[in-house]
């Protein structure tokens, strides 16, 4: 049997510097040396994985996304509020943060190119009260009975997690 682990995701950037600044500033990723390719690229370290930005003049794919776990959900949320980074494709939902069946917190933001980034935190109960005001339980949007109620994100705890 083959074992597999994801080591990076590749993400479209229509402006490589603007996207690099976003991922470093908003999500705390670190710019690292990148090999030369036929298009501009920038590799970013995310802890145990990497995000590879590549610059092309093409359209971003609707609804495709990747997820990151953060150690300071409140800081990312506050930045999303301040800069209106929310990517809410369902106007019928009155909330910006979802509570998943495993009590993880989930929100979606858009990067400068329009890519969706899912931002996750392992323990929604550990979040500040002012953040919890914008939470919608996933079960209020879609039925979570049966196997769905056992769904969990693969959120590993970060070194800096003390409450999660």
C-alpha positions in Angstrom: 0.0 0.0 0.0 1.2 3.5 -0.8 1.5 6.1 1.9 0.8 9.7 1.1 1.1 13.1 2.7 0.3 16.5 1.1 3.5 18.6 1.1 2.2 21.7 -0.8 -0.7 23.2 -2.6 -0.2 25.3 -5.7 -2.3 28.6 -5.9 -2.9 31.0 -8.7 -1.7 34.6 -8.2 -2.4 37.3 -10.8 0.0 39.5 -8.9 2.7 37.4 -7.2 3.9 40.2 -4.9 0.4 41.2 -3.8 -0.5 37.6 -3.1 2.8 36.9 -1.3 2.1 39.9 1.0 -1.4 38.7 1.7 -0.4 35.2 2.7 2.6 36.5 4.8 0.7 39.4 6.4 -2.8 37.8 7.0 -1.9 34.2 7.6 1.7 34.5 8.9 3.3 32.4 6.1 7.0 32.8 5.5 8.6 33.6 2.1 11.3 30.9 1.3 13.7 30.5 -1.6 11.9 29.3 -4.8 13.4 27.7 -7.9 13.0 29.4 -11.3 10.1 28.2 -13.5 8.7 29.4 -16.8 6.3 31.7 -14.8 6.9 33.8 -11.7 6.6 31.6 -8.6 6.9 32.2 -4.8 7.1 29.4 -2.3 5.7 30.1 1.2 6.3 28.0 4.3 3.2 27.2 6.5 4.7 25.1 9.2 4.9 21.5 8.0 3.7 22.3 4.5 4.0 24.9 1.7 1.9 27.1 -0.5 3.4 27.6 -4.0 2.1 30.7 -5.7 2.3 30.9 -9.4 1.6 33.9 -11.6 -0.6 33.4 -14.6 -3.2 35.5 -16.4 -6.0 33.0 -16.1 -9.3 32.9 -14.2 -9.5 31.5 -10.7 -11.7 28.4 -10.3 -14.9 29.0 -8.4 -15.3 27.2 -5.1 -11.9 25.4 -5.2 -10.1 26.0 -2.0 -7.5 24.8 0.5 -7.6 24.9 4.2 -5.2 26.2 6.8 -5.2 25.8 10.6 -4.3 29.0 12.5 -3.2 29.4 16.1 -4.8 32.9 16.4 -8.2 32.7 14.8 -9.3 35.9 16.4 -6.5 37.9 14.7 -7.4 36.4 11.2 -11.1 37.1 11.8 -10.4 40.6 12.9 -8.4 41.2 9.8 -11.1 39.7 7.6 -13.7 42.1 9.2 -11.4 45.1 8.8 -10.5 44.4 5.2 -13.7 42.7 4.1 -12.0 39.5 3.1 -15.0 37.2 3.6 -15.9 34.8 0.8 -19.5 34.1 1.4 -21.1 32.4 -1.6 -24.4 31.7 0.3 -26.3 34.9 1.0 -29.0 32.9 2.9 -26.6 32.2 5.8 -26.4 34.9 8.4 -23.0 34.3 9.8 -19.3 34.4 8.8 -18.0 31.5 10.9 -19.2 27.9 10.9 -19.2 25.5 13.8 -18.5 22.0 12.4 -19.8 18.8 14.0 -16.4 18.3 15.7 -16.6 21.8 17.2 -13.9 23.2 14.9 -14.3 26.8 13.7 -14.3 27.4 9.9 -14.4 30.6 7.9 -13.7 31.4 4.3 -11.7 34.3 3.0 -10.6 35.4 -0.4 -7.0 36.2 -1.4 -6.2 39.1 -3.8 -6.6 36.9 -6.8 -10.0 35.6 -5.6 -8.9 32.1 -4.4 -10.9 30.8 -1.5 -8.9 30.0 1.6 -10.6 28.0 4.4 -9.3 29.1 7.8 -9.8 26.6 10.6 -9.4 26.4 14.3 -9.7 23.2 16.3 -11.8 24.4 19.3 -14.5 26.9 18.7 -15.3 27.1 22.4 -11.9 28.5 23.1 -12.6 31.6 20.9 -13.4 35.0 22.4 -17.1 35.8 22.9 -17.1 38.7 20.4 -16.1 36.2 17.7 -18.7 33.7 18.7 -21.4 36.2 17.9 -20.9 35.5 14.2 -21.0 31.7 14.4 -23.6 29.6 12.5 -23.8 25.9 13.4 -23.3 23.9 10.2 -26.3 21.8 11.3 -28.5 24.9 10.9 -27.5 25.1 7.2 -27.4 21.4 6.3 -28.5 18.2 8.1 -25.7 16.6 10.1 -27.2 13.3 11.1 -25.7 9.9 10.6 -22.2 9.7 9.3 -22.2 13.5 8.7 -22.3 14.1 12.4 -19.0 12.2 12.7 -17.2 14.4 10.2 -13.9 15.9 11.4 -11.3 18.1 9.8 -7.7 16.9 9.9 -6.7 19.7 12.2 -3.5 18.9 14.0 -2.7 21.1 17.0 -0.1 23.8 16.4 2.8 24.2 18.7 1.4 27.6 19.9 -2.0 26.2 20.7 -2.6 26.3 24.4 -6.4 26.4 24.6 -7.2 24.3 21.5 
